[in-house]
Amino acid sequence: MTNFNFKPVFTKKEKGIVILYSIVLIIIIAAPSLYGFFTTPKGKIFTWTNSKYFLDYNAYQAWINQYSRGKILAKILYTTEPHPALFFHPIFFLIGQINHFSNINPEIIFFIFTLLANFFLLITLYYFISHFFENFNSRFISLVFISLGSGLGWLFDKNSVDLWLSEAIFFNILLWPLIMSLGLTLLLWSLLFFIKSLEEKEMKKAILSGIFIFLLVLIHPYDLVIFYALAFSYLIFFAKFWQNLGKVFITFLFPLPIVIYDFLVNYSHFVWYQHSLMPMFSPAIIYYFCGLFPFLIFSLFSLKFIRQERKFQILFLWSIVQFFLLYLPVNFQWKLSLGISVFLGILSSFTLNKFYQFINKKFPKISPGIVFFLAILFFTSFTNLLIYKINFLFLQNKDYPSYLSQEIKDGFDWLEKNTTPEEAVFSSYEIGSFIPRYSGNKVFLGHWAQTTFVQEKEKLVKNFFSGKIDEQQMKILFKIHRIKYIFYSDFEKKLGSSDLTKFGQEVFKNNSVSIFKINL
């Protein structure tokens, strides 16, 4: 066993410092969004997103839009092919209901939920860390290193995972809107209660672990693969499997209904099946090494110290297992990196604490240990500082996708008031990514993963607006895809000039936008 069967003790001062640190870090994370909101120029709207995650954020808001209209199960609005409404997400549903009954802007609700999720994640992380370190200094060093550390992407290569893969780096998880913070929080609690249920021989904690896994599958189902892989590796190397079969069965039973439901959804219809196949393959291993380099180096140093520390041995095992998961023969490989910076970060912190103690002992009069730690932290945080700087600089441009003109928003509002969600809209990729979020309509093109045959459709859209496709062919396509409106803004004009009156009548117009109702 690994000696997890104890309850960490926290002083009042320790709790205060951790809470204060968490609040300060959350404010820092939230600062770009708050800056973007409060500096919105006249004639524009702030979309509460940036160039990194706006497509997925828009998809989240499109789900919320459907739930706020009274739906319990939602459809994919980023494709025009008919399909049943089968998607349920408890957090999006809750935000949608709050919006429905309070009329509070769903973007504000989502932002508040993200702040709360980040806070609970940081507190959960500290509690998880506390099972490996008994004194405050060691715990706090680990918390700071994990939450602020990153790799060498700033120095070497733009494909380094610390620059773009949110799951792999804790700081990037905090930057991502809501879902990953919740996923990692639930994953850590699931693992913690699972191990405790075996070491303390308590069925109650096996049930708690199962409940957290159930919620995890509802909110971020990819993480179930991570849990199963880490839990089985623990059972094989650190526990007696057959003696704990009852608790294992109970824990693993909880998510089964959701797993079965997700399987049936994905194979129930072509559109849902295509959505399940969205490509999220891992990059070459060198980019993981580059993005996690400081964590990997300090973790390797920890091997010298953890021979008698079985709690740290399980982290090392989990890190190895998770690296194998990154190249599992599935299409969502990079999703399986969630949490790896936590396990490697705690191992790294073990090494850093040893160095810290050694330096302070060697030079007791000048106490340089803290200087050493701050120097390491500064060096390993450059990528995060770069990403943070880019976010601010991008917001200063007051441009798409963080901002849209009020004229475009007025076009969305007209669609919302004068059309039904099933009346699909034809537009550029840029505009199509926002229409489901704001008006609730289906679109022909708008999302890299939720639009079926996205590359072919993107090429077709470009050819249409540049006048390269025959009129009769387009009318047939509009009919097949049940497209009722064409949205024509500056984004569509950039693709080329085309006479749209031959397809229908203009039903909305302002200085920047025209909407045409198609006559078939």
Long-range contacts (C-beta under 8 A, 24 or more apart in sequence): 1-198, 1-199, 1-238, 1-239, 1-310, 2-195, 2-199, 2-238, 2-310, 2-311, 2-313, 2-314, 3-199, 3-310, 3-311, 4-131, 4-192, 4-195, 4-196, 4-199, 4-200, 4-311, 5-196, 5-199, 5-200, 6-131, 8-127, 8-130, 8-131, 8-134, 10-130, 11-136, 14-136, 14-139, 17-136, 17-140, 18-122, 18-123, 18-126, 18-140, 18-143, 19-123, 21-122, 21-140, 21-143, 21-144, 22-118, 22-119, 22-122, 22-123, 22-126, 23-119, 25-118, 25-122, 25-147, 25-148, 25-174, 26-115, 26-118, 26-119, 26-122, 26-174, 28-388, 29-118, 29-174, 29-175, 30-111, 30-115, 32-388, 32-391, 32-392, 32-395, 33-111, 35-392, 35-395, 36-395, 36-402, 36-403, 39-395, 39-398, 40-398, 40-403, 41-398, 41-403, 43-405, 43-406, 44-398, 44-403, 44-404, 44-405, 44-406, 45-403, 45-404, 45-405, 45-406, 45-409, 46-402, 46-403, 47-107, 47-401, 47-402, 47-403, 47-404, 47-434, 48-107, 48-110, 48-111, 49-177, 49-401, 49-402, 50-391, 50-394, 50-395, 50-401, 50-402, 51-394, 51-401, 51-402, 52-164, 52-175, 53-166, 53-176, 53-177, 54-401, 54-402, 54-433, 55-433, 55-447, 55-448, 56-177, 57-177, 58-433, 58-434, 58-436, 58-437, 58-446, 58-447, 59-436, 59-437, 59-447, 59-450, 60-92, 60-110, 60-177, 60-178, 60-179, 61-106, 61-107, 61-110, 61-437, 62-436, 62-437, 62-440, 63-87, 63-89, 63-92, 63-96, 64-92, 64-95, 64-96, 64-99, 64-106, 64-110, 65-96, 65-106, 65-436, 65-437, 65-438, 65-440, 66-96, 66-421, 66-440, 67-92, 67-93, 67-95, 67-96, 67-97, 67-100, 68-96, 68-97, 68-99, 68-100, 68-106, 69-96, 69-100, 69-421, 69-440, 70-100, 75-442, 76-271, 76-272, 76-275, 76-450, 77-421, 77-436, 77-440, 77-441, 77-442, 77-443, 77-446, 77-450, 78-432, 78-433, 78-436, 78-442, 78-443, 78-445, 78-446, 78-447, 78-450, 78-451, 79-271, 79-442, 79-443, 79-444, 79-450, 79-451, 79-452, 80-424, 80-442, 80-443, 80-444, 80-481, 80-482, 80-483, 81-270, 81-271, 81-452, 81-481, 82-482, 83-269, 83-270, 83-271, 83-272, 84-268, 84-269, 86-265, 86-268, 86-269, 86-272, 87-265, 88-218, 89-218, 89-219, 90-215, 90-218, 90-219, 91-178, 91-179, 91-182, 91-219, 110-177, 110-178, 113-178, 114-177, 114-178, 114-181, 117-178, 117-181, 117-182, 117-185, 118-174, 118-181, 120-181, 120-185, 121-173, 121-174, 121-181, 121-182, 121-184, 121-185, 122-147, 124-185, 124-188, 124-189, 125-170, 125-188, 125-342, 127-192, 128-188, 128-192, 128-342, 129-346, 129-349, 131-192, 131-311, 132-311, 132-312, 132-315, 132-346, 132-350, 133-349, 133-353, 137-353, 137-356, 138-349, 138-353, 141-349, 141-352, 141-353, 141-356, 141-373, 142-345, 142-346, 142-349, 142-353, 144-377, 145-345, 145-348, 145-349, 145-352, 145-376, 145-377, 145-380, 146-170, 146-341, 146-342, 146-345, 146-346, 146-349, 147-171, 147-174, 148-377, 148-380, 148-381, 148-384, 149-294, 149-295, 149-341, 149-345, 149-348, 149-377, 149-380, 149-381, 149-384, 150-291, 150-294, 150-380, 150-381, 150-382, 150-383, 150-384, 151-290, 151-291, 151-292, 151-293, 151-294, 151-295, 151-380, 151-383, 152-290, 152-291, 152-293, 152-294, 152-383, 153-290, 153-291, 153-383, 153-386, 154-382, 154-383, 154-385, 154-386, 155-382, 156-290, 157-287, 157-290, 159-283, 159-284, 159-287, 160-287, 160-290, 160-291, 160-383, 161-283, 161-287, 161-288, 161-290, 161-291, 161-292, 161-334, 161-337, 162-290, 162-291, 162-292, 162-383, 162-384, 163-291, 163-383, 163-386, 163-387, 165-291, 165-334, 165-337, 167-334, 167-335, 167-336, 167-337, 167-338, 168-288, 168-291, 168-292, 168-334, 168-337, 168-338, 168-340, 168-341, 169-291, 169-292, 169-341, 169-383, 169-384, 170-341, 170-342, 170-345, 171-384, 171-387, 172-384, 172-387, 173-338, 175-387, 175-391, 179-219, 179-220, 180-220, 180-338, 182-219, 182-220, 183-216, 183-219, 183-220, 183-222, 183-223, 183-338, 184-223, 184-338, 184-339, 184-342, 186-212, 186-213, 186-215, 186-216, 186-219, 186-220, 186-223, 187-216, 187-223, 187-226, 187-227, 187-338, 187-339, 188-339, 188-342, 190-216, 190-227, 191-227, 191-230, 191-231, 194-227, 194-231, 194-234, 194-251, 195-234, 195-314, 197-247, 197-251, 198-235, 198-239, 198-244, 198-247, 199-239, 203-246, 203-247, 203-250, 206-246, 206-247, 206-248, 206-250, 206-251, 207-250, 207-251, 207-254, 209-251, 210-250, 210-251, 210-252, 210-253, 210-254, 210-255, 211-254, 213-251, 213-252, 213-254, 213-255, 214-254, 214-255, 214-258, 216-255, 217-255, 217-258, 217-259, 217-262, 218-258, 220-338, 221-258, 221-259, 221-262, 222-332, 222-335, 222-336, 222-338, 223-335, 223-338, 223-339, 224-255, 224-259, 225-325, 225-328, 225-330, 225-336, 226-322, 226-325, 226-336, 226-338, 226-339, 228-252, 229-321, 229-322, 229-324, 229-325, 230-318, 230-321, 230-322, 233-317, 233-318, 233-321, 234-314, 234-317, 234-318, 237-314, 237-317, 238-310, 238-313, 238-314, 238-317, 270-452, 271-452, 274-452, 275-449, 275-450, 277-331, 278-331, 278-332, 278-448, 278-449, 278-450, 279-331, 280-331, 280-332, 280-333, 280-334, 280-335, 281-331, 281-333, 281-334, 282-326, 282-327, 282-333, 282-334, 282-337, 283-334, 285-326, 285-327, 288-323, 288-326, 288-337, 291-383, 292-340, 292-341, 292-344, 294-348, 294-376, 294-379, 294-380, 295-341, 295-344, 295-345, 295-347, 295-348, 296-344, 297-348, 298-347, 298-348, 298-349, 298-351, 298-352, 299-344, 299-347, 299-348, 299-351, 301-351, 302-347, 302-348, 302-350, 302-351, 305-350, 305-351, 305-354, 306-347, 306-350, 309-350, 312-346, 312-347, 312-350, 315-343, 315-344, 315-346, 315-347, 316-347, 318-343, 319-343, 319-344, 319-347, 352-376, 400-430, 400-491, 401-430, 401-433, 401-434, 404-434, 405-512, 407-489, 407-510, 407-511, 407-512, 407-513, 408-434, 408-489, 408-512, 408-513, 409-438, 410-510, 410-513, 411-487, 411-489, 411-508, 411-510, 411-513, 411-515, 412-438, 412-439, 413-438, 413-439, 414-508, 414-515, 415-439, 415-441, 415-485, 415-487, 415-515, 416-440, 416-441, 418-507, 418-508, 419-484, 419-485, 422-482, 423-482, 423-484, 423-485, 424-481, 424-482, 424-483, 424-484, 424-485, 425-483, 425-484, 425-485, 425-486, 425-487, 426-461, 426-464, 426-478, 426-483, 426-485, 426-486, 426-487, 427-461, 427-486, 427-487, 427-488, 427-489, 427-491, 427-492, 428-461, 428-465, 428-489, 428-491, 428-492, 428-494, 428-495, 429-458, 429-461, 430-491, 431-487, 431-489, 431-491, 431-492, 435-487, 441-485, 444-481, 444-483, 461-495, 462-495, 462-496, 464-498, 465-492, 465-493, 465-495, 465-496, 465-498, 466-495, 466-496, 466-497, 466-498, 467-496, 467-497, 467-498, 467-499, 468-496, 471-502, 471-503, 474-503, 475-503, 475-520, 478-503, 478-518, 478-520, 479-520, 483-518, 484-517, 484-518, 485-515, 485-516, 485-517, 485-518, 486-515, 486-516, 486-518, 487-513, 487-515, 488-513, 488-514, 488-515, 488-516, 489-513, 489-514
